[in-house]
Amino acid sequence: MDGTLHWWAALIGLALAIFLILRKLNATYALLLGAVVGCLLGGASLADTVTVVVNGSQSVMGTVIRVLAAGVLAGVMMESGAAERISRAIVETMGDKLAIFALALATMIICAIGVFIPVAVLIVAPIAIEVGSKMHISKLALLVALSGGGKAGNIISPNPNAIAAASGFKVQLSDVMVGSFVPALCGLAMAVLLASIMQHRSKEVTLADLNATQKAELSESDLPSLSRALVAPVLAVVLLMLGPIGSLTHIAFLEHLQIDAMYILPFAAIVGMLAMGKGKHVLEYTKSGLGRMVDVVMILIGAGAIGGLISASDLPQQIVWLINAMGVPGSLLAPISGILMAAATASTSTGVILASGSFGDTILSFGTAPTAAAITMQAGATVIDALPQGNYFHVTAKSMNMDISERMKVVPFEAAVGLTMTIVATLLTIVL
């Protein structure tokens, strides 16, 4: 392709993709169509457009492989009952007096060990309703605790959003997880504070809010023991942390032992499955995990195409000029792009995928460290990601038997949790 595509064509392509996503078109098709239209408007030929789209999609294949590997761990933790066992143990151990903290912590930990945030909320929701009905806690407070805790766990997990952030800026997944730990704790604290304030200021939850599926889950007894349920997540975390531990301790062997998540996550999942005596279910669990990753992989391909369009245009240079002209610190582009893209797509993962693929090079051109960019962008993507055009909004509303108006009241509290994590992450990794 001769020359560079016009910046305004890239913006039109990106805007078209976001508009189509908001209109409920499949996100992958919306992103691909936006990339094609942007290329053609920008002056690319039909053949050159194919090249831009294909090259952009190929650039995300490393992330795709790691996301598929994470699906093995997610499938094992969800289908074996390990995630549910861990959440029950946390809530039962802490008791009713610390109910809100226990529920938020349980969702955080379930999400942190590789379970998708909507699924983490679904797992803990029946327990929350049961506990909330005894303690006369409001639905709003319970969902603030669950969603806020889930957001905190999501930024320190081997979930697609963290993998996309790490891969987008070519840093180790473990570095993103470790660097997000303090912001996650601050997010957890904010979620518990807000939920505690609101626990008696809205409609109380009752056992009547449990649906048939949730009642069945509460009566389920065929769960692995806690010690066996912990094998997979603990092993995964230990192996992922070997590199950072080596860097901190200057142990040469560990410092150079950078085992990729592509190996670690499936290995930990298989070991954990065998420890729970579930080896015969390997095909069933991996199939389930793969099924949960299909949508993420498809969105990655579409986001790669949009990223290819933006990379082939002069939009990055125009953004640099605009930010310099406005006097805004260029380092803030990472969290800001995460906030905007996640709000547009109503998805943390999609927001990170789109922001890193589209603005990653521009962010680094301001001198922002790759790890800091990954951490702050991912945190930013948790601010306004729970909107009605996304699946998470409706899944979590159903889990607490809320109508749309009730669910909308939770959004500002979720944004406060995400904003807390973003501010803390930006202060720790960029400002300080």
HUKAPE-V785693 format. One record per residue. RES is the residue in three letters. PHI is phi in degrees with one decimal (999 if undefined). NEAR is the number of other C-alpha atoms within 10 Angstrom. D_CENTER is the distance of its C-alpha to the mean C-alpha in Angstrom with 1 decimal. Layout:
BEGIN
res:phi:near:d_center
RES:PHI:NEAR:D_CENTER
RES:PHI:NEAR:D_CENTER
END
This chain:
BEGIN
res:phi:near:d_center
MET:999:13:35.5
ASP:-88.2:8:37.8
GLY:80.0:10:36.5
THR:-114.1:14:33.2
LEU:-69.0:23:31.7
HIS:-68.7:19:32.1
TRP:-61.8:22:29.2
TRP:-67.8:16:29.9
ALA:-68.7:24:29.4
ALA:-64.2:32:25.9
LEU:-64.5:18:25.1
ILE:-63.1:18:26.7
GLY:-61.6:28:24.7
LEU:-65.4:26:21.3
ALA:-63.5:16:22.6
LEU:-62.4:19:23.9
ALA:-61.1:29:20.6
ILE:-64.9:20:18.8
PHE:-60.1:16:21.9
LEU:-67.8:18:21.9
ILE:-64.5:21:18.3
LEU:-63.8:18:19.4
ARG:-87.6:12:22.5
LYS:76.7:12:20.5
LEU:-69.8:14:21.4
ASN:-48.7:14:19.1
ALA:-59.4:24:16.5
THR:-63.5:21:17.7
TYR:-64.8:17:21.2
ALA:-62.1:26:20.6
LEU:-68.6:30:19.2
LEU:-63.7:24:22.0
LEU:-64.3:21:24.6
GLY:-60.7:28:23.6
ALA:-65.1:33:23.9
VAL:-63.7:23:27.3
VAL:-61.9:21:28.7
GLY:-61.5:30:27.7
CYS:-63.7:30:29.5
LEU:-66.6:17:32.5
LEU:-65.8:16:32.9
GLY:-77.7:22:32.6
GLY:107.3:17:35.5
ALA:-78.2:23:34.2
SER:-77.9:14:36.3
LEU:-60.2:11:35.1
ALA:-66.4:9:35.2
ASP:-65.4:15:33.4
THR:-61.7:22:30.7
VAL:-59.4:16:30.1
THR:-61.7:16:30.0
VAL:-62.6:25:27.4
VAL:-65.3:25:25.1
VAL:-66.0:15:25.6
ASN:-62.5:16:25.2
GLY:-65.0:26:22.0
SER:-66.5:21:20.6
GLN:-65.1:15:22.0
SER:-67.6:18:20.2
VAL:-101.6:23:16.8
MET:-63.3:16:18.4
GLY:-62.2:15:17.5
THR:-66.6:23:13.7
VAL:-57.8:24:14.7
ILE:-61.3:13:16.7
ARG:-69.6:24:14.1
VAL:-64.8:27:11.6
LEU:-64.1:24:14.8
ALA:-64.5:24:15.7
ALA:-64.9:27:12.5
GLY:-62.4:30:13.6
VAL:-64.7:26:16.7
LEU:-64.1:31:15.3
ALA:-61.6:31:13.1
GLY:-62.3:24:16.4
VAL:-65.1:31:18.6
MET:-65.0:28:16.8
MET:-82.0:21:16.6
GLU:-75.7:16:20.0
SER:-80.5:21:22.0
GLY:89.1:19:21.4
ALA:-62.6:26:20.3
ALA:-63.6:31:17.2
GLU:-66.5:26:19.6
ARG:-60.9:23:22.3
ILE:-64.1:23:20.2
SER:-65.6:24:19.2
ARG:-62.1:19:22.9
ALA:-62.5:14:24.2
ILE:-63.7:18:22.4
VAL:-66.4:23:23.6
GLU:-66.2:14:27.0
THR:-68.4:10:27.5
MET:-81.1:14:26.9
GLY:79.9:13:29.0
ASP:-68.1:15:29.4
LYS:-64.5:9:30.1
LEU:-109.7:11:26.6
ALA:-58.5:23:25.0
ILE:-63.9:29:22.5
PHE:-62.4:24:21.4
ALA:-63.2:26:21.4
LEU:-66.9:32:19.2
ALA:-64.7:32:16.6
LEU:-65.2:27:16.8
ALA:-61.4:29:16.8
THR:-66.3:34:13.5
MET:-60.2:33:12.0
ILE:-68.1:25:13.7
ILE:-60.9:31:12.9
CYS:-70.6:29:9.1
ALA:-66.2:26:10.0
ILE:-89.7:24:12.2
GLY:111.4:29:9.9
VAL:-91.7:31:9.9
PHE:-57.1:25:7.4
ILE:-59.9:26:7.2
PRO:-62.5:19:10.0
VAL:-70.5:21:11.9
ALA:-60.2:29:11.8
VAL:-64.3:31:13.2
LEU:-61.3:21:15.7
ILE:-67.7:25:16.8
VAL:-86.0:24:17.6
ALA:-54.7:23:19.0
PRO:-59.9:23:22.4
ILE:-66.6:22:23.0
ALA:-62.9:27:22.1
ILE:-64.9:28:24.6
GLU:-63.1:18:27.2
VAL:-68.0:23:27.0
GLY:-62.2:24:26.7
SER:-67.0:18:29.8
LYS:-75.8:12:31.8
MET:-96.3:18:30.8
HIS:58.1:15:31.0
ILE:-95.8:26:27.5
SER:-74.9:22:26.3
LYS:-59.3:31:23.7
LEU:-58.3:26:22.1
ALA:-62.6:29:22.0
LEU:-64.1:30:20.5
LEU:-72.1:28:17.6
VAL:-61.4:29:17.0
ALA:-64.5:37:17.1
LEU:-67.6:35:14.8
SER:-68.6:30:12.1
GLY:-64.1:33:12.6
GLY:-63.4:36:12.5
GLY:-62.9:32:9.3
LYS:-61.6:30:7.7
ALA:-62.8:36:9.7
GLY:-70.3:34:8.9
ASN:-65.9:34:5.1
ILE:-85.6:33:6.3
ILE:-117.5:31:9.1
SER:-111.9:28:8.0
PRO:-85.3:33:8.9
ASN:-89.6:26:5.9
PRO:-55.0:29:5.9
ASN:-64.9:28:3.9
ALA:-68.7:29:6.3
ILE:-63.0:30:8.8
ALA:-64.4:31:9.0
ALA:-64.9:31:9.5
ALA:-65.3:25:12.0
SER:-68.2:22:13.7
GLY:-61.6:26:14.0
PHE:-109.7:20:15.9
LYS:56.6:14:17.5
VAL:-124.1:16:16.8
GLN:-71.0:20:16.3
LEU:-56.4:26:12.9
SER:-61.5:25:14.8
ASP:-65.6:19:15.7
VAL:-67.8:26:12.2
MET:-64.4:25:11.6
VAL:-66.2:17:15.1
GLY:-66.0:21:15.1
SER:-92.9:30:12.2
PHE:-65.5:19:14.2
VAL:-64.3:17:16.6
PRO:-56.7:28:14.4
ALA:-64.3:31:12.5
LEU:-63.1:18:16.0
CYS:-66.3:20:17.0
GLY:-63.9:29:14.2
LEU:-60.8:28:15.4
ALA:-61.4:21:18.9
MET:-64.8:25:18.4
ALA:-61.6:34:17.0
VAL:-65.9:27:20.0
LEU:-61.5:17:22.4
LEU:-64.5:18:21.6
ALA:-64.7:27:21.6
SER:-65.5:20:24.9
ILE:-64.1:11:26.4
MET:-96.3:17:25.7
GLN:-64.1:22:26.5
HIS:-120.4:16:30.0
ARG:-113.6:14:29.6
SER:-155.2:13:28.5
LYS:-62.4:14:29.3
GLU:-72.3:18:29.4
VAL:-83.3:25:27.7
THR:-134.6:18:30.1
LEU:-63.8:14:30.3
ALA:-66.5:10:31.1
ASP:-77.5:19:27.5
LEU:-73.4:21:26.7
ASN:-88.8:14:26.7
ALA:-60.3:8:28.5
THR:-64.6:9:25.5
GLN:-66.5:19:24.4
LYS:-63.1:15:28.0
ALA:-65.8:12:28.2
GLU:-66.5:13:25.1
LEU:-67.6:14:26.8
SER:-90.9:8:30.0
GLU:-67.3:10:28.4
SER:-116.2:10:30.1
ASP:-84.6:9:29.3
LEU:-117.7:15:26.5
PRO:-69.1:20:26.6
SER:-67.3:14:27.8
LEU:-61.3:17:25.4
SER:-61.7:12:26.6
ARG:-74.9:16:25.9
ALA:-65.3:24:22.5
LEU:-83.6:20:21.5
VAL:-57.9:19:22.8
ALA:-61.7:26:19.8
PRO:-65.1:24:17.1
VAL:-65.3:14:19.8
LEU:-63.0:18:21.0
ALA:-61.1:24:17.7
VAL:-64.3:19:17.0
VAL:-60.1:13:20.7
LEU:-66.5:21:20.8
LEU:-66.4:25:17.8
MET:-86.6:21:19.5
LEU:-58.6:18:22.9
GLY:-62.1:23:22.6
PRO:-59.7:19:21.6
ILE:-64.0:14:24.3
GLY:-63.1:17:26.8
SER:-66.4:16:26.1
LEU:-74.7:10:26.7
THR:-95.9:10:29.7
HIS:59.7:12:31.1
ILE:-82.6:12:31.7
ALA:-55.5:11:32.4
PHE:-61.1:12:31.5
LEU:-71.6:18:28.0
GLU:-61.6:16:27.5
HIS:-97.5:14:27.9
LEU:-90.5:16:26.1
GLN:-98.5:17:22.9
ILE:-79.5:15:21.9
ASP:-71.0:15:19.0
ALA:-59.2:22:16.0
MET:-58.4:16:17.6
TYR:-89.0:14:20.4
ILE:-66.8:20:19.0
LEU:-65.0:28:16.4
PRO:-64.9:23:18.9
PHE:-61.8:19:21.7
ALA:-62.1:22:20.3
ALA:-63.6:28:19.5
ILE:-66.3:20:23.1
VAL:-61.5:16:24.7
GLY:-63.5:27:23.0
MET:-63.1:25:24.1
LEU:-67.0:16:27.6
ALA:-62.9:17:27.7
MET:-85.8:22:27.0
GLY:71.5:13:29.8
LYS:-110.7:15:27.6
GLY:-56.9:14:28.5
LYS:-70.9:10:30.2
HIS:-98.1:15:26.9
VAL:-56.4:17:25.3
LEU:-67.3:10:25.7
GLU:-64.8:12:24.4
TYR:-69.1:26:21.2
THR:-67.9:23:20.4
LYS:-64.1:15:21.1
SER:-63.9:18:18.8
GLY:-62.7:24:15.9
LEU:-63.5:20:16.8
GLY:-60.6:14:17.1
ARG:-74.3:17:13.5
MET:-95.3:21:12.5
VAL:-58.3:15:15.1
ASP:-60.8:13:13.5
VAL:-64.1:21:10.6
VAL:-62.4:21:13.6
MET:-64.5:16:15.7
ILE:-65.5:23:13.5
LEU:-57.6:29:13.3
ILE:-63.6:26:17.1
GLY:-63.8:29:17.5
ALA:-66.0:34:15.4
GLY:-62.5:30:17.6
ALA:-63.8:33:20.6
ILE:-62.9:32:19.9
GLY:-60.8:31:19.3
GLY:-63.5:26:22.7
LEU:-60.3:33:24.3
ILE:-66.9:28:23.3
SER:-65.0:23:24.3
ALA:-82.4:23:27.6
SER:-105.3:23:28.4
ASP:-96.5:18:29.5
LEU:-60.5:23:26.7
PRO:-56.5:21:25.2
GLN:-65.5:12:28.7
GLN:-67.7:14:29.1
ILE:-65.4:17:26.0
VAL:-58.3:16:27.3
TRP:-61.4:11:30.7
LEU:-64.7:13:29.4
ILE:-65.1:16:27.4
ASN:-64.4:13:30.4
ALA:-66.9:9:32.7
MET:-82.4:8:30.8
GLY:77.2:8:30.7
VAL:-83.1:11:27.0
PRO:-57.4:10:25.7
GLY:-61.8:19:24.0
SER:-64.6:23:21.5
LEU:-79.5:19:19.9
LEU:-63.8:25:18.9
ALA:-62.5:30:15.7
PRO:-64.7:29:14.2
ILE:-65.1:18:16.3
SER:-65.9:25:15.0
GLY:-63.5:34:11.4
ILE:-61.8:28:12.6
LEU:-68.0:19:14.9
MET:-69.5:26:12.9
ALA:-68.9:30:10.1
ALA:-65.5:23:13.2
ALA:-67.3:22:15.0
THR:-100.3:25:12.7
ALA:55.0:25:11.3
SER:-156.3:24:7.8
THR:-62.7:31:4.8
SER:-61.8:28:4.7
THR:-63.5:27:8.4
GLY:-61.5:29:8.9
VAL:-65.8:34:8.0
ILE:-59.3:34:9.9
LEU:-70.1:29:12.7
ALA:-67.8:30:13.1
SER:-69.2:30:13.4
GLY:-70.7:28:15.6
SER:-89.7:28:17.7
PHE:-121.3:22:18.2
GLY:-55.9:24:17.5
ASP:-64.0:15:21.2
THR:-64.5:22:22.3
ILE:-60.8:26:20.2
LEU:-67.8:18:21.7
SER:-66.7:15:25.1
PHE:-83.6:16:25.2
GLY:91.0:11:25.2
THR:-68.0:19:21.7
ALA:-64.3:15:20.9
PRO:-55.1:20:18.3
THR:-64.9:21:16.5
ALA:-62.7:25:16.8
ALA:-63.2:31:15.5
ALA:-63.5:34:12.3
ILE:-66.2:30:11.7
THR:-73.6:35:12.8
MET:-65.6:31:11.1
GLN:-65.2:39:7.6
ALA:-62.4:37:9.1
GLY:-60.4:33:10.8
ALA:-69.9:34:8.0
THR:-93.9:34:7.7
VAL:-74.7:28:11.5
ILE:-126.3:26:12.5
ASP:-100.4:30:9.8
ALA:-102.1:27:11.6
LEU:-110.2:19:14.7
PRO:-60.5:15:17.2
GLN:-77.3:18:16.7
GLY:-106.0:19:13.3
ASN:-69.7:13:13.2
TYR:-59.4:21:11.2
PHE:-54.6:21:14.2
HIS:-79.0:18:16.7
VAL:-63.1:15:15.4
THR:-71.2:23:15.2
ALA:-62.4:19:18.5
LYS:-65.1:18:20.1
SER:-63.8:22:19.1
MET:-109.9:24:21.1
ASN:54.6:18:23.7
MET:-105.6:17:23.1
ASP:-86.9:11:24.5
ILE:-62.8:13:22.8
SER:-65.3:9:24.7
GLU:-64.7:16:23.8
ARG:-66.1:22:20.0
MET:-61.9:17:20.4
LYS:-66.2:12:21.8
VAL:-80.8:20:18.6
VAL:-55.8:20:16.7
PRO:-60.5:14:18.6
PHE:-69.7:23:17.8
GLU:-63.2:28:14.0
ALA:-64.0:18:14.6
ALA:-64.9:19:16.7
VAL:-65.1:32:14.2
GLY:-62.6:30:11.7
LEU:-66.6:23:14.9
THR:-58.7:24:16.1
MET:-65.3:31:13.3
THR:-66.7:30:13.7
ILE:-63.0:16:17.5
VAL:-64.4:21:17.6
ALA:-62.9:28:15.5
THR:-67.7:24:17.8
LEU:-62.4:13:20.8
LEU:-73.6:16:20.3
THR:-99.2:17:19.3
ILE:-116.8:17:21.2
VAL:-69.6:10:23.8
LEU:-89.6:6:25.1
END
